[in-house]
């Protein structure tokens, strides 16, 4: 029997780690190590150089956010409507310095994607929006972050333009004020129903990407709602005021789509 060549053996050893390496919801909590200011030395263009484990931020091939160009998407009717099974649960509001996060500390329900159940963990906001549609960047983007039992990640993104106040954010305003400019500060919210974060429609874009903050881990299933909701200028200003000065504009620039497919779901009209 011919011995296994070293290069082939190396491939065999690498493949399992690629197949089973888990993606986690663990975004970096210490925002002092990075910011969103171009030319600062620790802005988005340098994230991949700051720590070895952040390398994907600089050399990853499936990074997020991206521009969702309607000319390049593939319409898939069979994807079906997003299946949300949320329920009211205890939550806390956390000022992470680079954003405002609402974290559910008890089971708050889940979504189903391709037969996999992803449990809701937290939501947070970026201003301006990180994803763009046909090159258009919106006022705000909300991320509802979910994790499966085997540590896979799925994020539902909601885009907002300036207009009427968002009702869910209106409920959170007093708590945001209390944590303003206090990194790590937490406020108990009591029972919060995730269903109050309205999606506004059933059509969406779907693609494989990454976390949009360090360590920029890839393998994240992104679902971006097509319907653009509204948020008041005052609400966006509050979210910006509450975080550190170098995170007031806390949106990562769009990344190359590369070879990825972007799917678009809309119901088949009879």
C-alpha positions in Angstrom: 0.0 0.0 0.0 1.4 3.4 -1.0 2.1 5.7 1.9 -0.1 8.8 2.3 1.7 11.8 1.0 2.3 14.6 3.5 0.4 17.3 1.6 -2.7 15.0 1.3 -2.5 14.2 5.0 -2.4 17.9 5.8 -5.6 18.4 3.7 -7.3 15.6 5.7 -6.4 17.3 8.9 -7.6 20.7 7.9 -11.0 19.7 6.4 -12.6 18.7 9.7 -11.7 22.0 11.3 -13.3 23.9 8.4 -16.4 21.8 8.6 -16.9 21.8 12.3 -15.3 25.1 13.5 -18.2 26.9 15.3 -19.2 30.5 14.8 -20.2 32.2 18.0 -22.1 35.3 18.8 -19.1 36.5 20.8 -18.4 39.9 19.4 -15.6 41.8 21.1 -16.9 43.6 24.1 -13.9 45.8 24.8 -14.4 48.6 22.2 -11.3 50.4 23.3 -9.2 48.2 21.1 -11.0 49.3 17.9 -13.2 52.1 16.6 -15.0 53.2 13.4 -12.8 56.3 12.7 -10.9 56.0 9.4 -7.2 57.0 9.8 -7.2 56.4 13.5 -5.0 53.4 13.3 -7.6 51.1 14.8 -10.5 51.8 12.4 -12.1 49.2 10.1 -9.3 49.2 7.6 -6.9 48.0 10.4 -9.2 45.6 12.4 -7.5 42.6 10.8 -4.1 43.7 12.0 -4.9 44.3 15.6 -5.1 40.7 16.8 -4.3 37.4 15.1 -7.7 36.1 15.9 -9.2 39.1 14.1 -7.4 38.3 10.8 -10.7 37.5 9.0 -11.5 41.3 9.2 -8.7 41.9 6.7 -8.4 38.7 4.7 -11.8 37.1 4.9 -13.7 36.2 1.6 -17.2 36.2 3.1 -17.3 39.4 5.0 -20.3 41.6 6.0 -21.9 44.0 5.4 -22.4 44.1 1.6 -24.4 46.0 -1.0 -27.6 44.2 -1.9 -27.9 45.0 -5.6 -31.3 43.9 -7.0 -29.6 43.4 -10.4 -27.5 40.6 -9.0 -29.9 38.8 -6.7 -31.4 35.4 -7.4 -35.2 35.2 -6.7 -36.1 32.1 -4.8 -39.8 31.6 -4.0 -39.3 28.4 -2.1 -37.3 30.0 0.7 -40.6 30.8 2.4 -41.5 33.4 5.0 -39.3 33.9 7.9 -40.6 31.7 10.7 -40.3 33.6 14.0 -41.5 31.9 17.3 -40.7 34.6 19.8 -42.1 34.9 23.3 -41.8 37.6 26.1 -38.8 37.1 28.3 -36.6 38.9 30.8 -34.0 41.3 29.3 -31.4 43.9 30.1 -30.1 46.9 28.2 -26.3 47.1 28.0 -24.2 50.0 26.8 -21.2 48.2 25.1 -19.4 51.5 24.3 -19.6 50.9 20.6 -23.4 50.2 20.5 -26.5 49.8 22.6 -27.6 46.1 23.1 -30.7 44.5 24.5 -29.9 41.0 25.8 -32.4 38.4 26.7 -31.3 36.5 29.7 -33.9 33.9 29.5 -35.2 31.9 26.4 -37.0 34.4 24.2 -37.9 32.1 21.4 -36.4 31.4 18.0 -36.4 31.4 14.2 -36.2 28.5 11.8 -33.9 28.7 8.7 -33.5 25.6 6.5 -34.7 23.4 9.2 -32.3 24.7 11.9 -33.6 26.4 15.0 -31.7 29.6 16.0 -32.4 31.0 19.5 -32.7 34.8 20.0 -29.8 36.1 22.0 -29.7 39.9 21.6 -30.3 42.9 19.4 -28.3 46.1 18.8 -28.2 49.0 16.4 -25.8 50.6 13.9 -26.0 54.1 12.5 -25.9 54.7 9.6 -27.0 51.3 8.2 -24.2 48.8 7.5 -25.9 47.0 4.6 -27.0 49.1 1.6 -29.6 48.4 -1.1 -28.6 49.4 -4.6 -25.9 51.6 -3.1 -28.3 53.4 -0.8 -27.3 53.7 2.9 -30.1 54.2 5.4 -30.3 56.0 8.7 -30.2 53.0 11.0 -29.9 49.2 11.0 -31.0 46.8 13.7 -29.5 43.4 14.2 -31.4 40.5 15.9 -28.7 38.0 16.7 -29.6 34.3 17.0 -27.6 31.2 17.8 -28.3 27.5 17.3 -27.6 24.7 19.7 -24.4 23.9 17.8 -23.2 27.5 17.9 -24.1 28.6 14.4 -25.2 32.2 14.0 -28.1 33.8 12.1 -28.8 37.5 12.1 -32.0 39.3 11.0 -31.2 42.8 9.8 -33.8 45.6 9.8 -33.2 48.9 7.9 -34.7 52.3 8.9 -35.1 55.6 7.2 -36.0 58.9 8.8 -39.7 59.4 9.5 -42.1 58.5 12.3 -40.6 57.2 15.6 -40.1 53.5 15.9 -42.4 52.2 18.7 -39.9 49.7 20.1 -37.1 52.2 20.4 -39.6 54.6 22.0 -40.1 52.0 24.8 -36.3 51.9 25.3 -35.5 55.6 25.3 -35.5 56.2 29.1 -33.2 53.2 29.6 -30.8 54.4 26.9 -30.6 57.7 28.7 -29.7 56.1 32.0 -26.7 54.3 30.4 -25.5 57.1 28.2 -21.7 57.3 27.9 -21.3 54.6 30.6 -19.6 51.7 29.0 -20.7 48.4 30.5 -23.7 50.0 32.3 -26.8 47.7 32.4 -30.4 48.5 33.1 -33.0 45.8 33.9 -35.9 46.0 31.4 -38.1 43.4 33.0 -40.1 41.3 30.5 -39.6 42.3 26.8 -41.5 40.8 24.0 -39.3 40.5 20.8 -42.4 40.5 18.7 -42.6 44.3 19.3 -39.6 44.6 17.0 -41.8 44.7 13.9 -40.3 43.4 10.6 -42.7 45.4 8.4 -42.9 42.9 5.5 -42.2 39.3 4.4 -39.7 39.9 1.5 -36.0 39.6 2.4 -32.5 39.1 1.1 -30.4 36.1 2.3 -26.7 35.4 2.0 -23.7 33.9 3.9 -21.5 36.5 5.6 -19.8 37.4 8.9 -20.0 39.3 12.1 -19.6 43.0 11.3 -17.4 43.8 14.3 -14.2 42.0 15.4 -13.4 39.1 15.2 -15.5 39.3 12.0 -16.1 35.5 12.2 -17.5 34.0 9.0 -20.3 31.5 8.5 -23.2 33.8 9.6 -26.6 33.4 7.9 -27.8 36.9 7.1 -31.5 37.8 6.5 -32.0 41.4 5.6 -35.6 42.6 5.4 -36.5 44.4 2.1 -39.1 46.7 3.8 -37.4 49.8 5.2 -39.1 51.0 8.4 -39.0 54.5 9.9 -37.1 56.0 12.9 -37.1 59.6 14.1 -33.9 61.7 13.9 -34.2 62.1 17.7 -34.1 58.4 18.2 -31.0 58.0 16.0 -29.3 60.9 17.8 -30.0 59.3 21.2 -28.4 56.1 20.1 -25.4 58.0 18.9 -25.2 60.2 22.0 -25.2 57.2 24.3 -22.1 55.6 23.0 -18.5 56.8 22.9 -17.6 59.7 20.6 -15.6 57.5 18.2 -18.6 55.1 17.8 -21.3 57.6 17.0 -21.1 56.5 13.4 -20.7 52.8 14.2 -21.2 51.2 10.7 -18.6 49.1 9.1 -18.0 49.9 5.4 -19.5 47.5 2.8 -17.3 44.6 1.9 -16.7 42.8 -1.5 -19.4 40.3 -2.4 -16.8 38.1 -4.2 -18.2 34.8 -5.4 -21.2 34.7 -3.0 -24.8 34.3 -4.1 -27.4 36.7 -2.7 -30.9 35.2 -2.7 -34.2 37.2 -2.6 -37.4 35.8 -1.3 -40.8 37.1 -2.3 -44.1 35.3 -2.3 -45.3 33.9 -5.6 -48.4 35.9 -6.7 -51.1 33.8 -8.4 
